[in-house]
Amino acid sequence: MTREHATPVSTKIQTVDELSGAIKAVITASDLLRSVAVRGEIQNFKRHSSGHVYFTLAGNESRIAAVLFRSHTTGIIDWPRDGDEILVVGNVDTYPKGGTYQLYATRIIPIGQGAQQRAREELRRALENEGLFDPRHKRPIPKYPLKVAVVTSPTGAAVRDILEVSSKRAPFIDIVIIPATVQGVDAPVQVTRGLALAAGIPGVDCVIVARGGGSKDDLSPFDDERIVRAVRSCPLPVITGVGHQIDSSLADLAADAFLPTPSAAAEKVFPDIKNITRMLASNGDILRTQEMRYCERYSLKLDRIREKLTRSMELTISGGENFIDRVSRDMTIFINGAIERHEASLSNAASSLDALSPLAVLARGYAICSDDMGNVIKKARALEPGARVSIRFYEGSAKAGITSVTPD
């Protein structure tokens, strides 16, 4: 009989701190413990004066200590109570000072109906006080969109319903499917991401957030504060079509329009091409009728304007002719008067000239004597016997010789 001997293993002596550090390193290195979602019952729920929340998460046969730090408690106000069934999202780590491991929560999600109702109502009041549900903030849904983004599960019934409705009603509209988980703990992050992606796609006119029917637990992500705020802060009009329930979710209250089902949301967004065709035909008839009425109305207006212009032109021409006649008469009178005045003045000037004319003097028997050079001889002493002179009478002239001179 052969006997096997185990090789002895030397045991390293460690301090408590070293062992605690090694345990912590093993836990933090585990992918399974780095991100967990744990379902259980709240026990010993306490809110510390620092703002941190401490509680125990209980199962059927085990317990785990849990802490929710103040930075993650914005959505936790008063609803959690001992005995509530909840889902805790976070990670597992050690607490070396206490020599324990605990669950470090980042979110607490109510599961039981009572807890869900309290949490939902609490969040609804808080968001309503902020004005997130104010109807004045609602944006109109475009009547004739050209591109629509749909945030939903790419494999769910909701996307098939929306595509079927759009193909029948408006096959000319582009549809962009943005995949997102719409159920479970990851749904708020993915739907929020989907809305952000939709806002960045060029040409998108509006966004549909859709999910098919399910239980209240399945639809609870749409009461999550992150989705509600993402719906309200989206720069595009948002239409929700979530489930088949009668009660609306908080995301529905924040949306610009909400419908009870994905198909109803699609019918809200996609216009019916048959209705558009009928409307265009009806509008064409209306436009043609209005065109005829406008043409008749403006034709009558043009006729009246033409008559008014004709009468106005006739009155203007008649008035102009009368004005020209008056001006002509006035000018004739003025010119005749001016001529008469100038004729009288000329007559007076002629009479004056006649009175001053040498011929008038000569006509009375006088004569003018001048030498050979034409110089008028005014004095007898300017002559000498034998000189030749010219004598100018009223009618005619004569040459004479001087025989003697007798000065006065």
C-alpha positions as CSV (number, residue, x, y, z in Angstrom):
1,M,0.0,0.0,0.0
2,T,1.4,3.3,-1.1
3,R,1.1,6.2,1.2
4,E,1.0,9.8,-0.3
5,H,2.5,12.6,1.7
6,A,1.2,16.2,1.2
7,T,3.8,18.8,0.7
8,P,3.8,21.1,3.7
9,V,2.8,24.7,3.0
10,S,4.4,27.5,4.9
11,T,1.9,29.9,6.4
12,K,2.7,33.6,6.2
13,I,2.0,35.5,9.3
14,Q,0.0,38.7,8.5
15,T,-1.3,41.6,10.5
16,V,-5.0,42.2,10.8
17,D,-4.6,45.2,8.5
18,E,-2.8,43.2,5.9
19,L,-5.5,40.5,6.0
20,S,-8.3,43.1,5.8
21,G,-6.5,44.7,2.8
22,A,-6.2,41.3,1.1
23,I,-9.9,40.6,1.6
24,K,-10.8,44.0,0.3
25,A,-8.6,43.6,-2.8
26,V,-10.2,40.2,-3.6
27,I,-13.7,41.7,-3.2
28,T,-13.1,44.8,-5.3
29,A,-11.4,42.8,-8.0
30,S,-14.5,40.7,-8.5
31,D,-16.7,41.7,-11.5
32,L,-19.6,40.0,-9.8
33,L,-19.4,42.3,-6.7
34,R,-18.4,45.5,-8.5
35,S,-21.9,46.1,-9.8
36,V,-24.8,44.3,-8.1
37,A,-28.6,44.6,-8.0
38,V,-29.9,42.9,-4.8
39,R,-33.5,42.3,-3.9
40,G,-34.5,42.1,-0.2
41,E,-36.5,43.6,2.6
42,I,-35.6,46.8,4.5
43,Q,-34.8,46.5,8.2
44,N,-33.5,49.0,10.7
45,F,-33.8,51.9,8.3
46,K,-32.1,54.9,9.8
47,R,-31.2,58.3,8.4
48,H,-28.1,59.8,10.1
49,S,-27.7,63.5,10.8
50,S,-24.9,63.6,8.3
51,G,-27.5,62.7,5.6
52,H,-26.3,59.1,5.1
53,V,-28.8,56.3,5.2
54,Y,-28.1,53.0,7.0
55,F,-30.2,49.9,6.8
56,T,-30.1,46.1,6.7
57,L,-31.2,44.2,3.6
58,A,-32.8,41.0,4.7
59,G,-33.4,37.7,2.8
60,N,-35.1,34.6,4.0
61,E,-32.0,33.3,5.9
62,S,-29.4,36.0,5.7
63,R,-28.7,39.7,6.3
64,I,-26.3,42.2,4.8
65,A,-25.6,45.7,6.1
66,A,-26.1,48.5,3.6
67,V,-25.4,52.2,3.4
68,L,-26.6,54.9,1.0
69,F,-24.4,57.9,1.1
70,R,-25.9,61.4,1.1
71,S,-24.7,62.1,-2.5
72,H,-27.2,59.4,-3.6
73,T,-30.1,60.2,-1.4
74,T,-31.7,63.0,-3.5
75,G,-34.6,60.8,-4.6
76,I,-35.0,59.2,-1.2
77,I,-37.1,61.4,1.0
78,D,-39.7,59.7,3.3
79,W,-41.0,56.7,1.5
80,P,-38.7,53.9,2.7
81,R,-40.1,51.9,5.7
82,D,-39.0,48.8,7.5
83,G,-40.6,45.8,5.8
84,D,-40.6,47.4,2.3
85,E,-39.4,45.1,-0.4
86,I,-36.8,47.0,-2.5
87,L,-34.1,46.5,-5.1
88,V,-30.7,47.9,-4.2
89,V,-28.2,48.8,-6.9
90,G,-24.6,49.4,-6.0
91,N,-21.5,47.4,-5.1
92,V,-20.1,45.2,-2.3
93,D,-17.0,46.3,-0.4
94,T,-15.5,45.8,3.0
95,Y,-15.5,48.0,6.0
96,P,-12.1,47.3,7.6
97,K,-12.7,49.2,10.8
98,G,-15.7,47.1,11.7
99,G,-14.3,43.9,10.2
100,T,-17.4,43.5,8.0
101,Y,-18.5,43.7,4.4
102,Q,-21.5,45.7,3.3
103,L,-23.5,46.8,0.4
104,Y,-22.8,50.3,-0.8
105,A,-26.0,51.4,-2.5
106,T,-26.3,54.0,-5.2
107,R,-30.0,53.6,-5.7
108,I,-33.0,52.1,-3.9
109,I,-35.9,51.0,-6.0
110,P,-39.2,50.1,-4.4
111,I,-40.7,46.8,-5.5
112,G,-43.7,46.2,-3.2
113,Q,-46.9,47.9,-4.3
114,G,-47.1,50.1,-1.2
115,A,-43.5,51.3,-1.4
116,Q,-43.8,51.9,-5.1
117,Q,-46.9,54.0,-4.6
118,R,-45.4,56.1,-1.8
119,A,-42.1,56.6,-3.7
120,R,-44.0,57.6,-6.9
121,E,-46.3,60.0,-5.1
122,E,-43.4,61.6,-3.3
123,L,-41.4,62.1,-6.5
124,R,-44.4,63.3,-8.3
125,R,-45.0,66.1,-5.7
126,A,-41.4,67.1,-5.8
127,L,-41.2,67.3,-9.6
128,E,-44.5,69.0,-9.8
129,N,-43.3,71.7,-7.4
130,E,-40.3,72.2,-9.8
131,G,-42.7,72.8,-12.7
132,L,-41.8,69.7,-14.7
133,F,-45.4,68.9,-15.4
134,D,-46.6,72.4,-16.1
135,P,-48.8,72.4,-19.2
136,R,-47.3,75.7,-20.3
137,H,-44.1,74.0,-21.0
138,K,-45.6,71.5,-23.4
139,R,-44.4,71.9,-27.0
140,P,-46.7,71.2,-30.0
141,I,-46.2,68.0,-31.9
142,P,-45.2,68.7,-35.5
143,K,-48.2,67.9,-37.9
144,Y,-46.0,66.8,-40.7
145,P,-42.6,65.5,-39.4
146,L,-40.0,64.3,-41.9
147,K,-37.8,62.4,-39.5
148,V,-38.8,60.7,-36.2
149,A,-36.6,59.0,-33.6
150,V,-37.9,56.1,-31.7
151,V,-36.3,55.1,-28.3
152,T,-37.3,51.5,-27.6
153,S,-36.2,47.9,-27.5
154,P,-35.2,46.8,-31.0
155,T,-36.6,43.4,-30.5
156,G,-39.9,44.3,-28.7
157,A,-43.4,44.4,-29.9
158,A,-43.5,48.2,-29.6
159,V,-41.1,48.8,-32.4
160,R,-43.0,46.4,-34.7
161,D,-46.2,48.2,-33.9
162,I,-44.7,51.6,-34.7
163,L,-43.1,50.5,-38.0
164,E,-46.4,48.9,-39.1
165,V,-48.4,52.0,-38.3
166,S,-45.9,54.3,-40.0
167,S,-45.7,52.1,-43.2
168,K,-49.5,52.3,-43.6
169,R,-49.9,56.0,-42.6
170,A,-46.8,57.8,-43.7
171,P,-44.2,55.6,-45.5
172,F,-42.4,58.8,-46.7
173,I,-41.2,59.7,-43.1
174,D,-37.7,58.6,-42.0
175,I,-37.6,56.6,-38.8
176,V,-34.4,56.3,-36.7
177,I,-34.5,53.4,-34.1
178,I,-32.4,54.1,-31.1
179,P,-32.0,50.8,-29.1
180,A,-32.6,50.9,-25.4
181,T,-33.5,48.5,-22.6
182,V,-37.0,49.5,-21.5
183,Q,-37.3,47.1,-18.5
184,G,-35.2,46.4,-15.5
185,V,-32.5,48.3,-13.5
186,D,-30.6,49.4,-16.6
187,A,-33.7,50.9,-18.3
188,P,-33.4,54.5,-16.9
189,V,-29.7,54.8,-18.0
190,Q,-30.4,53.5,-21.5
191,V,-33.6,55.4,-22.1
192,T,-31.9,58.6,-20.9
193,R,-29.0,57.9,-23.2
194,G,-31.4,57.3,-26.1
195,L,-33.1,60.6,-25.6
196,A,-29.7,62.4,-25.6
197,L,-28.7,60.6,-28.8
198,A,-32.0,61.5,-30.5
199,A,-31.4,65.2,-29.7
200,G,-28.1,65.1,-31.5
201,I,-29.4,63.5,-34.8
202,P,-29.7,66.2,-37.5
203,G,-33.2,66.7,-39.0
204,V,-35.2,64.8,-36.3
205,D,-38.5,66.6,-35.6
206,C,-39.7,64.6,-32.6
207,V,-39.0,61.6,-30.4
208,I,-41.2,58.6,-29.5
209,V,-40.4,56.7,-26.3
210,A,-42.2,53.4,-26.4
211,R,-42.6,50.2,-24.6
212,G,-45.2,47.4,-24.8
213,G,-47.5,46.2,-22.1
214,G,-46.4,44.6,-18.8
215,S,-46.8,44.6,-15.1
216,K,-46.4,47.6,-12.9
217,D,-42.9,46.4,-11.9
218,D,-42.0,46.1,-15.6
219,L,-43.2,49.6,-16.3
220,S,-41.7,51.1,-13.1
221,P,-38.6,52.5,-14.8
222,F,-40.8,55.1,-16.4
223,D,-41.4,56.5,-12.9
224,D,-37.7,56.9,-12.4
225,E,-36.5,60.5,-11.9
226,R,-33.7,60.2,-14.5
227,I,-36.1,59.3,-17.3
228,V,-38.6,62.0,-16.2
229,R,-36.0,64.7,-16.3
230,A,-34.5,63.5,-19.5
231,V,-37.9,63.7,-21.2
232,R,-38.5,67.2,-20.0
233,S,-35.0,68.5,-20.8
234,C,-34.9,67.0,-24.3
235,P,-34.8,69.8,-26.9
236,L,-37.2,67.9,-29.2
237,P,-40.9,67.3,-28.6
238,V,-41.3,63.9,-26.8
239,I,-44.3,61.6,-27.2
240,T,-44.6,58.6,-24.9
241,G,-46.5,55.4,-25.6
242,V,-45.8,53.1,-22.7
243,G,-47.7,49.8,-21.9
244,H,-51.4,49.3,-21.8
245,Q,-52.1,50.6,-18.3
246,I,-54.7,53.2,-17.6
247,D,-52.6,55.1,-15.1
248,S,-50.0,57.3,-16.6
249,S,-46.3,57.2,-15.6
250,L,-44.3,60.2,-14.4
251,A,-42.6,60.2,-17.8
252,D,-46.0,60.5,-19.4
253,L,-46.7,63.6,-17.3
254,A,-43.4,65.2,-18.3
255,A,-43.8,64.4,-22.0
256,D,-45.3,66.9,-24.5
257,A,-47.9,64.2,-25.4
258,F,-48.6,60.7,-24.1
259,L,-50.7,57.9,-25.5
260,P,-51.6,54.6,-23.7
261,T,-49.9,52.3,-26.3
262,P,-47.0,52.5,-28.8
263,S,-49.5,52.1,-31.7
264,A,-51.5,55.1,-30.4
265,A,-48.3,57.1,-30.1
266,A,-47.4,56.3,-33.7
267,E,-50.9,57.3,-34.9
268,K,-50.4,60.6,-33.1
269,V,-47.1,61.3,-34.7
270,F,-47.5,59.9,-38.3
271,P,-50.1,61.7,-40.4
272,D,-52.3,59.5,-42.5
273,I,-51.4,59.9,-46.2
274,K,-55.0,59.2,-47.2
275,N,-56.2,62.1,-45.0
276,I,-53.4,64.3,-46.5
277,T,-54.5,63.4,-50.0
278,R,-58.2,64.1,-49.3
279,M,-57.2,67.3,-47.6
280,L,-55.0,68.5,-50.5
281,A,-57.8,67.7,-52.9
282,S,-60.3,69.6,-50.8
283,N,-57.9,72.5,-50.4
284,G,-57.4,72.5,-54.1
285,D,-61.1,72.9,-54.7
286,I,-61.3,75.6,-52.1
287,L,-58.4,77.4,-53.6
288,R,-59.8,77.3,-57.1
289,T,-63.2,78.6,-55.8
290,Q,-61.5,81.4,-53.9
291,E,-59.3,82.2,-56.9
292,M,-62.4,82.7,-59.0
293,R,-64.0,84.8,-56.4
294,Y,-60.9,86.9,-56.0
295,C,-60.7,87.3,-59.8
296,E,-64.3,88.4,-60.0
297,R,-64.0,90.7,-57.0
298,Y,-60.8,92.4,-58.3
299,S,-62.2,92.6,-61.8
300,L,-65.1,94.6,-60.5
301,K,-62.7,96.7,-58.5
302,L,-60.6,97.3,-61.6
303,D,-63.7,98.4,-63.5
304,R,-64.6,100.8,-60.8
305,I,-61.1,102.2,-60.7
306,R,-61.0,102.5,-64.5
307,E,-64.3,104.5,-64.4
308,K,-63.0,106.7,-61.7
309,L,-59.8,107.3,-63.5
310,T,-61.7,108.1,-66.8
311,R,-64.0,110.6,-65.0
312,S,-61.0,112.1,-63.2
313,M,-59.1,112.5,-66.4
314,E,-62.1,114.0,-68.2
315,L,-62.5,116.5,-65.3
316,T,-58.8,117.2,-65.3
317,I,-58.7,117.8,-69.1
318,S,-61.9,119.9,-69.0
319,G,-60.5,121.9,-66.1
320,G,-57.2,122.3,-68.0
321,E,-58.9,123.6,-71.1
322,N,-60.9,126.1,-69.0
323,F,-57.7,127.1,-67.3
324,I,-55.9,127.6,-70.7
325,D,-58.9,129.6,-72.0
326,R,-58.8,131.9,-69.0
327,V,-55.0,132.3,-69.2
328,S,-55.3,133.0,-73.0
329,R,-57.9,135.6,-72.5
330,D,-56.0,137.2,-69.6
331,M,-52.8,137.2,-71.7
332,T,-54.6,138.7,-74.7
333,I,-56.0,141.5,-72.5
334,F,-52.7,142.0,-70.9
335,I,-50.8,142.1,-74.3
336,N,-53.4,144.5,-75.9
337,G,-53.2,146.8,-72.9
338,A,-49.4,146.7,-73.0
339,I,-49.5,147.5,-76.8
340,E,-51.9,150.4,-76.2
341,R,-49.8,151.8,-73.4
342,H,-46.6,151.6,-75.5
343,E,-48.4,153.1,-78.6
344,A,-49.5,156.0,-76.5
345,S,-46.0,156.4,-75.1
346,L,-44.5,156.2,-78.6
347,S,-47.0,158.8,-79.8
348,N,-46.0,161.1,-77.0
349,A,-42.3,160.5,-77.7
350,A,-42.9,161.2,-81.4
351,S,-44.7,164.4,-80.6
352,S,-41.8,165.4,-78.4
353,L,-39.4,164.6,-81.1
354,D,-41.4,166.5,-83.6
355,A,-41.4,169.5,-81.3
356,L,-37.6,169.3,-81.0
357,S,-36.9,168.4,-84.7
358,P,-34.9,171.0,-86.8
359,L,-37.4,170.3,-89.6
360,A,-40.1,171.8,-87.6
361,V,-38.0,175.0,-87.2
362,L,-37.2,175.0,-90.9
363,A,-40.9,174.6,-91.7
364,R,-41.5,177.9,-90.0
365,G,-39.3,179.7,-92.6
366,Y,-35.9,179.3,-91.1
367,A,-32.8,177.8,-92.9
368,I,-29.5,176.3,-91.9
369,C,-26.2,177.5,-93.3
370,S,-23.1,175.3,-93.4
371,D,-19.6,175.5,-94.9
372,D,-18.0,173.1,-97.4
373,M,-17.0,170.9,-94.5
374,G,-20.6,170.5,-93.3
375,N,-20.0,172.7,-90.2
376,V,-23.0,174.7,-89.2
377,I,-22.3,178.4,-89.4
378,K,-23.9,180.0,-86.4
379,K,-22.3,183.5,-86.5
380,A,-21.8,185.9,-89.5
381,R,-18.3,186.8,-88.5
382,A,-17.3,183.2,-89.2
383,L,-17.7,184.0,-92.9
384,E,-15.7,186.1,-95.3
385,P,-16.8,187.6,-98.6
386,G,-16.3,185.1,-101.5
387,A,-16.9,182.1,-99.2
388,R,-19.1,179.2,-100.5
389,V,-21.9,178.0,-98.3
390,S,-24.7,175.5,-98.4
391,I,-28.2,176.5,-97.3
392,R,-30.7,173.9,-96.0
393,F,-34.3,174.8,-96.3
394,Y,-37.4,172.9,-95.1
395,E,-37.6,171.4,-98.5
396,G,-34.4,171.2,-100.4
397,S,-31.0,173.0,-100.3
398,A,-29.0,175.5,-102.3
399,K,-25.4,176.7,-102.9
400,A,-24.5,180.3,-102.4
401,G,-21.5,182.6,-102.4
402,I,-20.9,185.3,-99.8
403,T,-20.6,188.8,-101.2
404,S,-20.4,190.7,-97.9
405,V,-20.5,190.1,-94.2
406,T,-22.3,192.3,-91.7
407,P,-21.8,191.1,-88.0
408,D,-24.4,192.1,-85.3
